């Protein structure tokens, strides 16, 4: 099977001379988390920007007090973009994503962007062996980075950066209280910058706490739930990751789309399915 059979064909792009404000509006409107960046002169692909890029950069010291309307896409985008051809196999593209820890790949026909493939595209149609038999405990991450509801948002962001993770489980005495993601932080900082005068932003950003930002209504999985069951929930609920808990709602692990993709890739490579 080739990638053009699963890719999204209506690709939303952004010019590199547009701003972070423009990117956020496009992402919210189209419910997407990444945008290929193009040259305003030639229309060629010159980069890619994601919600994670925005979350990481706009809360940094360099951009902390800069209005979002003043931050150009060209200054925060990833310049070296990995792309694929429409006739590349699913396994080839999946390997690229797994090996390089990327969540989306623009599909190019020459210099033209003709599609986009993301992790979610690989998580559908998993209601078959071995995905409906293997329990999630076989692929979950046992080391879970956690925060307390009373921790500052800047602390949560620093934990994500230092541990190279995109989500933290919020716990109180080991019990799961919620989850906070890079997207949550990005959206909060964006709203903060809109409503707080520039001269007060540096001091007041430390008054943002995890409990104000985290998602409290979350769904967890158990160790015995199958990969297909968890993948189905992720796709339908648009989750990027899920905590693994016991009957007392104590955290035992976490699983992400990347964990599932790794399993799909290894299984498919061995079977030659792709």
C-alpha positions, 0 to 999 in steps of 0.5 A: 500500500502506498501513502497516497491511499491514506494521506489527507489531500486538502493541505492547509499551508501558511506563508513563512512571513505570516505570524504566530497569530495567523498560525493559531487561527488556522490550526483552530479553524481546521482542527490541525496541529501542524502547518507546512510553511511556504515561500510567499514568492514561489509557493515552495515548501520552506519549513513546517510549524507545529503547536509544539513549536509554538508552545516551546518557543513563545514561552521562552525567554527570547519571546516571552514579552513579544506579541504573537502578532510580531513573531514571524513563522520563519523564526520559529518553524523547522527549516529542514522538513522531511517529506515523502513521495505519493508512491512511497510505501506506508512502511517507508513513511512510518519508519521515517516518522518513528526514526526521526520522532516526527508527527507529520510528513508533507507528501510532495509531487515534485515541488508541489505539496499534494498531501499530509500524513500524520500519526493518526492516519496509521491508527485506524483499522487496528481491530485485527491481530495482533492489535486486538490481542496485545495488551497495552502494558506491553508497549506503555512507558512505565516511567511517567513524568508527573506534576502536582496541580499546585505546580507552576505552569513554567515548571511543567513546561520545563519538565516537558523540555528537559524530559523531551515529552509532550504530556504530563500526568497531573497527580495528587498523592499518586492519584490521577487528577488530570493531564496537561499537554504541550498544546494546553500550555501553548493555548494558555500562553497565547491567551495570556499574551492577549489579555495581559499588558506586555510590561506585566507579562514577565512577572505575571506568567509565574502566577499561572498554575497547572490546575488552571490549565490541565484537562480534568475530565480525562479517560484512562486505560488499564494495563489489560486493554488492547492496543486496538481499544486504546488506539480507537479511543485516541482517534475518536477522542483526539487524544495524543496520549493516555495514562494507564491506571489501576482500579484506584486511579493510581498511575502505572504508565502512559501510552502515546501515539508514538508508542503504538506507531513503534509497535505497528512499524516493528510488526509490519516490518517483520510480516512484510505487510506494508 
